[in-house]
Amino acid sequence: MRSARPIRVLLALSVSGLLLGAAGCTTHDDAPTVAQLTRSSADSVAVAAQRDPSARSVAASRALFASAPGAVVVAASDTGALRGAASAARAAHVPVLLADDDGAPTASPTGGTSGGGDRVAAELRRLGADWYQAEGDVSVDTDVPERLAPEREDAPEVSGASRTATVVVADRRTDAAAVATAEAAGARVVTMPDGVTDPAAAPDVVSALHDRAAHPTVLVGSAFGDLPDPDWTVRAAESGWQLPHGGQRPFDGHRYVALYGAPGAPVLGVLGEQDPAATVRRAEGMAKEYDGLGDEPVTPAMEVIATVAAGDAGADGDYSTELPVSTLEPYVDAATDAGMPVVLDLQPGRSDFLSQAKRYESLLAMPNVWLALDPEWRLTADQVPLRQIGSVSAAEVNQVSSWLADLVRSKGLPPKAFVLHQFRLSMIQDRSSLESHPELDVLIHVDGQGSQPDKQATWKALHQGAPEGVHWGWKNFFDEDTPMLSPEQTMADVQPTPSLITYQ
């Protein structure tokens, strides 16, 4: 999936509001006797995502320390010495810096190349260090003298304008030096779960960032180099909102079982067969049937048709009935009270998706309300619902996704699911041109009906050439499928296992 924003290659420290001032320019004659923390605003986010551990150790030092009387230096591969270095640095309240073992040239934080020893020497100068302690077999070409780190009872001074940071570490073992530097600076250290690289998908990290929203954040680990927008990710996490099973990313470790339909219209799906409270109970019952059938926790949900394709043109001539917000609110409110997400489905007729989506901005401004586009019902000026199968261009989809992503960002919302219904390749034209946004998780919902061989053939065909990174959904029809799959069959026969399973 093509990105609407270039993914940043974080070979250098990405700093917002963490640039260092004169405190980093001291000389040995006026070397600091007590470390000074970097002055940072609460909304500052620094990223130390270089591939080289030595570069990350220096980046962490730069993000946390404006100056320090000294530092502890250790070879990057000397695990045993690193433990001693960490202990000494915490006792002296100074950074731990890693030097490359062979001094081979590597990418430097300021561009060009340098050896790990050169990088460490430059950081000692920036800190204004008057000494460094070498742990293990390591040496640094610097005029800063080598001596043992003194133990200090006082922590680094923090001025009234400074705040101790929250340091999120992708892997404590890989970045033990940065962890020691963070602890020496009095920062709060939070570790990502194994295999998770997006802070928004880690419940404990979201909670920590929410609790410490008044503190700057530092992300440490090469895994964070793939984050499209670290600043926004942290801002979203600081809202504190989480999915029922934790985290904010809709389809990262989550599966949903949803009832589909329109309020008061049983013919359009099972959601319309009962009132909102009964719909919640029925969705919960359907989701419970999937418990234990997969690795991901299962969450009940609703997909509510907000605009219904109509057989007559209507007063506005668009062959689509736009339900009032007031008609949808009871279902959204009931789902919200039950901790369920709600997907608003658009069937625009001869209208367009963007203008219809904007009708429901007040609902989409809620953190648990997501959006689905149904191209089957996106018609040209000479088409009529149920006579032709509609389609939409990637350009129109991109307009909607850009608008929705901007809404998420402007309202301070967590990531949203963006669902695209499809059972024919022609329904989304130029699908490879779909744009991605860090604010949205895109899911292609394969909602064809009929015999299982036909449905499986459609499922496999739509996977071919699909945009990278999309998730997948499957629909079970009570009346039209021959036969409808049981929950066990759905989980076993539909591969890859769908993240969203709806019932109509």
Secondary structure as GFF3:
##gff-version 3
##sequence-region A 1 504
A	DSSP	beta_strand	2	3	.	.	.	ID=ss1
A	DSSP	beta_strand	14	15	.	.	.	ID=ss2
A	DSSP	three_ten_helix	22	25	.	.	.	ID=ss3
A	DSSP	three_ten_helix	28	30	.	.	.	ID=ss4
A	DSSP	beta_strand	36	37	.	.	.	ID=ss5
A	DSSP	beta_strand	45	48	.	.	.	ID=ss6
A	DSSP	alpha_helix	53	64	.	.	.	ID=ss7
A	DSSP	beta_strand	65	67	.	.	.	ID=ss8
A	DSSP	beta_strand	70	75	.	.	.	ID=ss9
A	DSSP	alpha_helix	79	92	.	.	.	ID=ss10
A	DSSP	beta_strand	96	99	.	.	.	ID=ss11
A	DSSP	beta_strand	106	107	.	.	.	ID=ss12
A	DSSP	beta_strand	113	114	.	.	.	ID=ss13
A	DSSP	alpha_helix	116	127	.	.	.	ID=ss14
A	DSSP	beta_strand	131	135	.	.	.	ID=ss15
A	DSSP	beta_strand	166	169	.	.	.	ID=ss16
A	DSSP	alpha_helix	176	184	.	.	.	ID=ss17
A	DSSP	beta_strand	188	191	.	.	.	ID=ss18
A	DSSP	three_ten_helix	199	201	.	.	.	ID=ss19
A	DSSP	alpha_helix	203	211	.	.	.	ID=ss20
A	DSSP	beta_strand	217	220	.	.	.	ID=ss21
A	DSSP	three_ten_helix	222	226	.	.	.	ID=ss22
A	DSSP	alpha_helix	230	238	.	.	.	ID=ss23
A	DSSP	beta_strand	255	261	.	.	.	ID=ss24
A	DSSP	three_ten_helix	266	268	.	.	.	ID=ss25
A	DSSP	three_ten_helix	270	273	.	.	.	ID=ss26
A	DSSP	alpha_helix	276	288	.	.	.	ID=ss27
A	DSSP	beta_strand	298	309	.	.	.	ID=ss28
A	DSSP	beta_strand	320	322	.	.	.	ID=ss29
A	DSSP	alpha_helix	325	337	.	.	.	ID=ss30
A	DSSP	beta_strand	342	346	.	.	.	ID=ss31
A	DSSP	alpha_helix	353	359	.	.	.	ID=ss32
A	DSSP	alpha_helix	361	364	.	.	.	ID=ss33
A	DSSP	beta_strand	369	373	.	.	.	ID=ss34
A	DSSP	three_ten_helix	375	377	.	.	.	ID=ss35
A	DSSP	beta_strand	392	393	.	.	.	ID=ss36
A	DSSP	alpha_helix	394	410	.	.	.	ID=ss37
A	DSSP	beta_strand	416	422	.	.	.	ID=ss38
A	DSSP	three_ten_helix	425	427	.	.	.	ID=ss39
A	DSSP	beta_strand	428	429	.	.	.	ID=ss40
A	DSSP	three_ten_helix	431	433	.	.	.	ID=ss41
A	DSSP	beta_strand	435	436	.	.	.	ID=ss42
A	DSSP	beta_strand	440	446	.	.	.	ID=ss43
A	DSSP	alpha_helix	452	463	.	.	.	ID=ss44
A	DSSP	beta_strand	471	476	.	.	.	ID=ss45
A	DSSP	alpha_helix	487	493	.	.	.	ID=ss46
A	DSSP	beta_strand	500	503	.	.	.	ID=ss47
###
